[in-house]
Amino acid sequence: MTATDNVTLNAISPAQSRAARGLLNWSRDDLSERCGVAKRTLLRFETGEGDTRSATLAAVRSALEAAGVVFIEQNGDGPGVRLRKVAT
């Protein structure tokens, strides 16, 4: 099973991770620092190389959600991301 095929309840896809970083204007270094996951591990995950541990996916997802990212589950059009609306 590859990172792309990893189907856990709170799993995110490599594309969602890359898109979320783009929305936040974060580099892999930024995400690595915020989630405590090695940059090389993030690179392997985001490029779909090998397996990614569920604990790693949870740490990545948690850091991105804390920054305001909302993960959109598969709904017929595919999974996605958006930024949480800021209260005014």
Secondary structure, DSSP 8 states (H G I E B T S, - for coil): --TTT---TT---HHHHHHHHHHHT--HHHHHHHHT--HHHHHHHHTT-S---HHHHHHHHHHHHHTTEEEE--SSS--EEEE-----
